[in-house]
Amino acid sequence: MSDQIQQIAARLRELRELREMSQEEAAAKLGHTLEEYRDFEDGRADIPVSLLHAAAELFGVDMTELLTGRAPRLRSFCLTRKGEGIKVERYKGYDFQSLAYNFIHRSVEPLLVTVDPSMEAELVTHPGQEFNYVVEGTVMVIVGEHEFILHEGDSLYFDPTIRHGQRAVGGEAKFLTIIL
């Protein structure tokens, strides 16, 4: 696993220990098996963005602290220039870039996602609501039993507690996802 994943895994473990919470309790609260959670904490498995978001909420920190080890500082605005968002390596073939990582107490998580066309959609669930907007290329979004083909400029708003995933169709694709 990459050094970044190892660092995030160590911060996840440290936050859990600071809350004096067992791995069993954290796994249950985050909706994973004990084995899955141990793999996340030990850096043996990619940590889904949805788990990072839920863990940050559970441990009372901003997701930026899990990703970088530093708390966000900005309160009035957060300007992120093209290519300068914090990169988050979560799934092979998916490149997540956090676009508001330095804004304190964000109520939404905007991420620019670049998808390798050779990757299949990884189906996940997480709390909240989700908005996807295709910036470049074509993206297939699966929500439950439904499959949607989105082209540049198309968008989809959905309930992410339903198993869902995205994949590029016909070449690399980029989409903005906003998790509320």
Short mmCIF file of the C-alpha atoms (twelve columns), coordinates in Angstrom:
data_MODEL
# 
_entry.id   MODEL 
# 
loop_
_atom_site.group_PDB 
_atom_site.id 
_atom_site.type_symbol 
_atom_site.label_atom_id 
_atom_site.label_alt_id 
_atom_site.label_comp_id 
_atom_site.label_asym_id 
_atom_site.label_seq_id 
_atom_site.Cartn_x 
_atom_site.Cartn_y 
_atom_site.Cartn_z 
_atom_site.pdbx_PDB_model_num 
ATOM 1   C CA . MET A 1   0.000   0.000  0.000   1 
ATOM 2   C CA . SER A 2   1.120   3.564  -0.612  1 
ATOM 3   C CA . ASP A 3   2.706   5.719  2.045   1 
ATOM 4   C CA . GLN A 4   -0.382  7.975  2.002   1 
ATOM 5   C CA . ILE A 5   -2.688  5.047  2.820   1 
ATOM 6   C CA . GLN A 6   -0.348  3.952  5.632   1 
ATOM 7   C CA . GLN A 7   -0.429  7.466  7.110   1 
ATOM 8   C CA . ILE A 8   -4.224  7.694  6.903   1 
ATOM 9   C CA . ALA A 9   -4.523  4.220  8.475   1 
ATOM 10  C CA . ALA A 10  -2.273  5.326  11.364  1 
ATOM 11  C CA . ARG A 11  -4.380  8.469  11.926  1 
ATOM 12  C CA . LEU A 12  -7.555  6.345  11.873  1 
ATOM 13  C CA . ARG A 13  -6.093  4.059  14.561  1 
ATOM 14  C CA . GLU A 14  -4.862  7.004  16.647  1 
ATOM 15  C CA . LEU A 15  -8.239  8.768  16.586  1 
ATOM 16  C CA . ARG A 16  -10.024 5.573  17.601  1 
ATOM 17  C CA . GLU A 17  -7.597  5.022  20.461  1 
ATOM 18  C CA . LEU A 18  -7.924  8.639  21.615  1 
ATOM 19  C CA . ARG A 19  -11.694 8.042  21.885  1 
ATOM 20  C CA . GLU A 20  -10.941 4.857  23.878  1 
ATOM 21  C CA . MET A 21  -13.023 2.891  21.395  1 
ATOM 22  C CA . SER A 22  -12.346 -0.751 20.546  1 
ATOM 23  C CA . GLN A 23  -11.849 -1.882 16.962  1 
ATOM 24  C CA . GLU A 24  -15.041 -3.944 17.320  1 
ATOM 25  C CA . GLU A 25  -17.047 -0.889 18.360  1 
ATOM 26  C CA . ALA A 26  -15.595 1.302  15.582  1 
ATOM 27  C CA . ALA A 27  -16.245 -1.410 12.970  1 
ATOM 28  C CA . ALA A 28  -19.865 -1.780 14.075  1 
ATOM 29  C CA . LYS A 29  -20.498 1.981  14.126  1 
ATOM 30  C CA . LEU A 30  -18.954 2.372  10.664  1 
ATOM 31  C CA . GLY A 31  -20.906 -0.568 9.209   1 
ATOM 32  C CA . HIS A 32  -17.965 -2.889 8.496   1 
ATOM 33  C CA . THR A 33  -16.856 -6.263 9.757   1 
ATOM 34  C CA . LEU A 34  -14.073 -6.381 12.312  1 
ATOM 35  C CA . GLU A 35  -11.778 -7.982 9.735   1 
ATOM 36  C CA . GLU A 36  -12.475 -5.210 7.175   1 
ATOM 37  C CA . TYR A 37  -11.907 -2.510 9.782   1 
ATOM 38  C CA . ARG A 38  -8.625  -4.080 10.937  1 
ATOM 39  C CA . ASP A 39  -7.448  -4.144 7.323   1 
ATOM 40  C CA . PHE A 40  -8.242  -0.413 7.022   1 
ATOM 41  C CA . GLU A 41  -6.410  0.445  10.262  1 
ATOM 42  C CA . ASP A 42  -3.414  -1.710 9.372   1 
ATOM 43  C CA . GLY A 43  -3.166  -0.191 5.889   1 
ATOM 44  C CA . ARG A 44  -3.786  -3.548 4.174   1 
ATOM 45  C CA . ALA A 45  -6.883  -2.324 2.302   1 
ATOM 46  C CA . ASP A 46  -7.879  0.855  0.508   1 
ATOM 47  C CA . ILE A 47  -10.087 2.974  2.748   1 
ATOM 48  C CA . PRO A 48  -13.264 4.057  0.915   1 
ATOM 49  C CA . VAL A 49  -13.995 7.782  0.866   1 
ATOM 50  C CA . SER A 50  -17.376 6.985  2.428   1 
ATOM 51  C CA . LEU A 51  -15.608 5.361  5.401   1 
ATOM 52  C CA . LEU A 52  -13.248 8.344  5.771   1 
ATOM 53  C CA . HIS A 53  -16.248 10.650 5.848   1 
ATOM 54  C CA . ALA A 54  -18.103 8.496  8.400   1 
ATOM 55  C CA . ALA A 55  -14.959 7.995  10.542  1 
ATOM 56  C CA . ALA A 56  -14.295 11.732 10.615  1 
ATOM 57  C CA . GLU A 57  -17.846 12.272 11.851  1 
ATOM 58  C CA . LEU A 58  -17.585 9.428  14.397  1 
ATOM 59  C CA . PHE A 59  -14.278 10.706 15.798  1 
ATOM 60  C CA . GLY A 60  -15.289 14.378 15.723  1 
ATOM 61  C CA . VAL A 61  -12.691 15.639 13.243  1 
ATOM 62  C CA . ASP A 62  -12.738 17.048 9.748   1 
ATOM 63  C CA . MET A 63  -11.997 14.599 6.934   1 
ATOM 64  C CA . THR A 64  -9.018  16.803 6.017   1 
ATOM 65  C CA . GLU A 65  -7.372  15.792 9.307   1 
ATOM 66  C CA . LEU A 66  -7.656  12.113 8.360   1 
ATOM 67  C CA . LEU A 67  -6.237  12.818 4.897   1 
ATOM 68  C CA . THR A 68  -3.412  15.206 5.793   1 
ATOM 69  C CA . GLY A 69  -2.890  15.159 9.559   1 
ATOM 70  C CA . ARG A 70  -3.690  18.889 9.653   1 
ATOM 71  C CA . ALA A 71  -6.936  20.645 10.478  1 
ATOM 72  C CA . PRO A 72  -8.531  22.918 7.868   1 
ATOM 73  C CA . ARG A 73  -8.027  26.611 8.617   1 
ATOM 74  C CA . LEU A 74  -10.140 28.697 6.255   1 
ATOM 75  C CA . ARG A 75  -13.522 30.109 7.287   1 
ATOM 76  C CA . SER A 76  -14.504 32.674 4.640   1 
ATOM 77  C CA . PHE A 77  -13.537 30.875 1.434   1 
ATOM 78  C CA . CYS A 78  -11.295 28.147 0.051   1 
ATOM 79  C CA . LEU A 79  -9.813  28.722 -3.403  1 
ATOM 80  C CA . THR A 80  -8.516  25.580 -5.083  1 
ATOM 81  C CA . ARG A 81  -6.696  26.133 -8.359  1 
ATOM 82  C CA . LYS A 82  -6.821  23.552 -11.154 1 
ATOM 83  C CA . GLY A 83  -4.821  20.480 -10.158 1 
ATOM 84  C CA . GLU A 84  -4.142  21.714 -6.612  1 
ATOM 85  C CA . GLY A 85  -6.775  19.861 -4.579  1 
ATOM 86  C CA . ILE A 86  -5.556  17.192 -2.178  1 
ATOM 87  C CA . LYS A 87  -5.342  13.877 -3.998  1 
ATOM 88  C CA . VAL A 88  -6.955  10.955 -2.259  1 
ATOM 89  C CA . GLU A 89  -5.934  7.454  -3.345  1 
ATOM 90  C CA . ARG A 90  -8.873  5.271  -2.453  1 
ATOM 91  C CA . TYR A 91  -9.602  2.790  -5.208  1 
ATOM 92  C CA . LYS A 92  -7.308  1.553  -7.950  1 
ATOM 93  C CA . GLY A 93  -8.264  3.385  -11.138 1 
ATOM 94  C CA . TYR A 94  -10.079 6.200  -9.325  1 
ATOM 95  C CA . ASP A 95  -8.304  9.490  -8.609  1 
ATOM 96  C CA . PHE A 96  -10.169 11.619 -6.066  1 
ATOM 97  C CA . GLN A 97  -9.198  15.263 -5.592  1 
ATOM 98  C CA . SER A 98  -10.666 17.100 -2.598  1 
ATOM 99  C CA . LEU A 99  -11.659 20.599 -3.724  1 
ATOM 100 C CA . ALA A 100 -12.556 22.232 -0.393  1 
ATOM 101 C CA . TYR A 101 -10.138 20.405 1.922   1 
ATOM 102 C CA . ASN A 102 -8.977  23.533 3.724   1 
ATOM 103 C CA . PHE A 103 -12.427 24.998 4.540   1 
ATOM 104 C CA . ILE A 104 -13.308 24.432 8.187   1 
ATOM 105 C CA . HIS A 105 -16.713 22.926 9.091   1 
ATOM 106 C CA . ARG A 106 -17.770 22.184 5.485   1 
ATOM 107 C CA . SER A 107 -21.277 20.855 5.165   1 
ATOM 108 C CA . VAL A 108 -20.553 19.172 1.802   1 
ATOM 109 C CA . GLU A 109 -17.563 17.304 0.369   1 
ATOM 110 C CA . PRO A 110 -16.837 18.295 -3.261  1 
ATOM 111 C CA . LEU A 111 -14.473 15.897 -5.025  1 
ATOM 112 C CA . LEU A 112 -13.203 15.811 -8.600  1 
ATOM 113 C CA . VAL A 113 -13.003 12.166 -9.669  1 
ATOM 114 C CA . THR A 114 -10.974 10.903 -12.618 1 
ATOM 115 C CA . VAL A 115 -11.893 7.364  -13.631 1 
ATOM 116 C CA . ASP A 116 -9.689  4.960  -15.572 1 
ATOM 117 C CA . PRO A 117 -11.832 3.265  -18.255 1 
ATOM 118 C CA . SER A 118 -10.368 -0.165 -17.470 1 
ATOM 119 C CA . MET A 119 -11.909 -0.190 -13.989 1 
ATOM 120 C CA . GLU A 120 -15.290 -1.661 -13.103 1 
ATOM 121 C CA . ALA A 121 -17.686 0.272  -10.862 1 
ATOM 122 C CA . GLU A 122 -17.064 -0.454 -7.172  1 
ATOM 123 C CA . LEU A 123 -20.488 -0.478 -5.501  1 
ATOM 124 C CA . VAL A 124 -20.577 1.320  -2.146  1 
ATOM 125 C CA . THR A 125 -23.049 2.891  0.247   1 
ATOM 126 C CA . HIS A 126 -22.740 5.845  2.600   1 
ATOM 127 C CA . PRO A 127 -25.021 8.228  4.441   1 
ATOM 128 C CA . GLY A 128 -26.192 11.589 3.144   1 
ATOM 129 C CA . GLN A 129 -26.999 12.589 -0.405  1 
ATOM 130 C CA . GLU A 130 -24.808 12.644 -3.515  1 
ATOM 131 C CA . PHE A 131 -24.601 14.736 -6.659  1 
ATOM 132 C CA . ASN A 132 -22.533 13.748 -9.731  1 
ATOM 133 C CA . TYR A 133 -21.799 16.154 -12.614 1 
ATOM 134 C CA . VAL A 134 -19.798 14.936 -15.618 1 
ATOM 135 C CA . VAL A 135 -16.997 17.345 -16.508 1 
ATOM 136 C CA . GLU A 136 -15.314 15.296 -19.235 1 
ATOM 137 C CA . GLY A 137 -16.054 12.048 -21.065 1 
ATOM 138 C CA . THR A 138 -18.860 9.593  -20.361 1 
ATOM 139 C CA . VAL A 139 -19.688 8.011  -17.005 1 
ATOM 140 C CA . MET A 140 -21.994 5.111  -16.189 1 
ATOM 141 C CA . VAL A 141 -23.576 5.570  -12.763 1 
ATOM 142 C CA . ILE A 142 -25.182 2.557  -11.133 1 
ATOM 143 C CA . VAL A 143 -27.753 3.225  -8.402  1 
ATOM 144 C CA . GLY A 144 -29.354 0.046  -7.135  1 
ATOM 145 C CA . GLU A 145 -30.840 -1.723 -10.159 1 
ATOM 146 C CA . HIS A 146 -30.625 1.375  -12.388 1 
ATOM 147 C CA . GLU A 147 -27.811 2.260  -14.800 1 
ATOM 148 C CA . PHE A 148 -27.480 5.793  -16.155 1 
ATOM 149 C CA . ILE A 149 -25.139 6.920  -18.942 1 
ATOM 150 C CA . LEU A 150 -24.053 10.508 -18.293 1 
ATOM 151 C CA . HIS A 151 -22.230 12.653 -20.848 1 
ATOM 152 C CA . GLU A 152 -20.356 15.908 -20.345 1 
ATOM 153 C CA . GLY A 153 -22.746 18.394 -18.703 1 
ATOM 154 C CA . ASP A 154 -25.159 15.709 -17.431 1 
ATOM 155 C CA . SER A 155 -25.817 15.287 -13.717 1 
ATOM 156 C CA . LEU A 156 -27.464 12.881 -11.307 1 
ATOM 157 C CA . TYR A 157 -28.612 13.463 -7.721  1 
ATOM 158 C CA . PHE A 158 -29.325 10.346 -5.649  1 
ATOM 159 C CA . ASP A 159 -29.605 8.620  -2.292  1 
ATOM 160 C CA . PRO A 160 -26.170 7.044  -1.616  1 
ATOM 161 C CA . THR A 161 -27.535 4.683  1.029   1 
ATOM 162 C CA . ILE A 162 -28.472 2.640  -2.065  1 
ATOM 163 C CA . ARG A 163 -25.515 0.632  -3.447  1 
ATOM 164 C CA . HIS A 164 -23.973 2.728  -6.182  1 
ATOM 165 C CA . GLY A 165 -20.843 3.187  -8.259  1 
ATOM 166 C CA . GLN A 166 -19.413 4.936  -11.288 1 
ATOM 167 C CA . ARG A 167 -17.242 3.841  -14.193 1 
ATOM 168 C CA . ALA A 168 -15.819 5.495  -17.291 1 
ATOM 169 C CA . VAL A 169 -17.266 4.510  -20.673 1 
ATOM 170 C CA . GLY A 170 -15.166 4.743  -23.845 1 
ATOM 171 C CA . GLY A 171 -12.130 6.430  -22.308 1 
ATOM 172 C CA . GLU A 172 -11.010 8.322  -19.228 1 
ATOM 173 C CA . ALA A 173 -13.739 10.430 -17.633 1 
ATOM 174 C CA . LYS A 174 -13.943 13.121 -14.965 1 
ATOM 175 C CA . PHE A 175 -16.902 13.983 -12.803 1 
ATOM 176 C CA . LEU A 176 -17.576 16.246 -9.865  1 
ATOM 177 C CA . THR A 177 -19.152 14.471 -6.952  1 
ATOM 178 C CA . ILE A 178 -20.601 16.415 -4.069  1 
ATOM 179 C CA . ILE A 179 -21.413 14.427 -0.955  1 
ATOM 180 C CA . LEU A 180 -23.837 16.128 1.408   1 
# 
